[in-house]
Amino acid sequence: MDFKLLVRFQDVHLRYGSGPDVLHQVNLTLAPGSFHFMVGPSGAGKSSLLRLMYLAHRPSSGRLSIFGRDVSQQDRKELTMLRRRIGIIFQDFRLLDHLTALENVALPLTITGQSLDKVRRNVSELLSWVGLADYLDAKPPTLSGGQQQRVAIARAVIARPSLLLADEPTGNLDDKIAERLLFLFEELNKRGTTIVVASHNEGLVNRFNHPVFKIVNGEVRLIRNQQNSPVTPTAENM
Amino acid sequence: MFGNKNDVPLDRDASSRFLPWLIAMMVYLATMSLIIAITMNKLANRWDQGLSSSLTIQIPAEPSAEKRRTLEKQLKTFITKIENLDNISRVEQLNDTELNKLMEPWLGKDILLHDLPIPYLISIELDSSSAKTIDEIKLILAQDIPNASVDDHQRWLGNLLGLTKIIQIIALLVVILVGGAAALMVILVTRMGLAIHRQVVELFHHMGAHDSYIASRFQFHALKLSIVGGLSGLLLAGITVASFSSLLGQANSAILPTLTFTSGEWGLLLLMPLSASLIAMMTARLTVLRSLALMP
């Protein structure tokens, strides 16, 4: 087992129930501190791949290792502890409308038993960092889409995750704001967080110099490496 | 360890509005059933204690004056013998006034007892119920006055006690059934809550919340609602009992029960809302844990 790899898919297949393969023979690795894009048309399997990474499913077959642990071999309690090291930004944000921005961001900490009073300062600082210092007590329905997204980002990173997964975070944004959001992710990446961003906007992705996986019909291929040059298909990257 | 207690918005669910009412009705039924069981038990004990230690001896009347005088002598001898036995509290031959009073409901006032073949009645009360003493009395009676009959009330007392036992068993069955129905209701309400808040539950799960953390949201919600419902049900039962107690007091009948409870019985009644709350809490917890166990 290679402990230097944060995520490792080996011949992973995923199907829901008795349906066909949603993901087919996936082989990919993510090194700690890396930044990857994942592109592909809607329904290609990007979200399913992310769901495997944030442990919402176990592979139907093949081997998936996260933080050096084989997911199929871990019991539910161990998976819970692994999940705490993963931050997720959902396409629809999934903020809780009855909680304030501060309470929403604090959730990954309060669910581990920490009291809101103890984490209030850290949460406030993070909300200030994403430009929402004046909206600590605002509830999501009163915030704009962009502000809600920043709350969702703050919530995903408050517990200092080793791995940050973003599912179509730029989906509803215009290009300029989307670009600023990706700069924010780069900032987090520079601080050591491994980042995977799923997006169907290949034009936007091409403006950044990070490796890109493409998913088509459940098959994953590395189509561009760090040097921003196209990758020739080989047995390794297929 | 409880984090933010309001992070799952269960208070806003429709189920939150009707659960306390359902629990209140359940606790009301269970408490009333328990009260019936307790009261029947006390009533049965009272009847048992009151009648199993008493006997009534009936001697047929003699038409001729001579035979009557002989019989009265035999009665006096019999009463003296009985008084000398152990475990005898009181022996009394009912006089004309007492016999009149007994016959009054059927024959009216001012009846002439000597015109009617009214039997002689002897009432015997024991210090404590004892089969040995009753056997001794029967033996003396057979020797002294062979044509007399003994009524130790066992036949109708047995039937009555059997009936009260059946009522008690039914009442306790109702308590158990009500507990089961309450648990089923909580399962349904919890499943409804899980379905409504599925996305929140999944979010917590994906963020690394332990199953027990998520379950605690539902179990404390169920506990809170069932405490409110349980206390309301107990209060309603209290009002019902107070009303019945007042009516029974006005009736002032020795055969009717009195609705008074010992501290232990009050404790048992207070256990009803407490049990309902604990059943609701544990049922909600187990329902959520079973549902979460299906997630990886």
Interface residues (C-beta under 8 A of the other chain):
Chain A: Y54 L55 A56 H57 R58 R76 K77 L79 T80 M81 L82 R83 R84 I86 I88 R94 L96 H98 L99 E103 A106 L107 P108 T110 I111 T112 G113 Q114 S115 L116
Chain B: M1 F2 G3 N4 N6 D7 P9 R12 Q199 V200 E202 L203 F204 H205 H206 M207 G208 A209 H210 D211 Y213 A293 P296
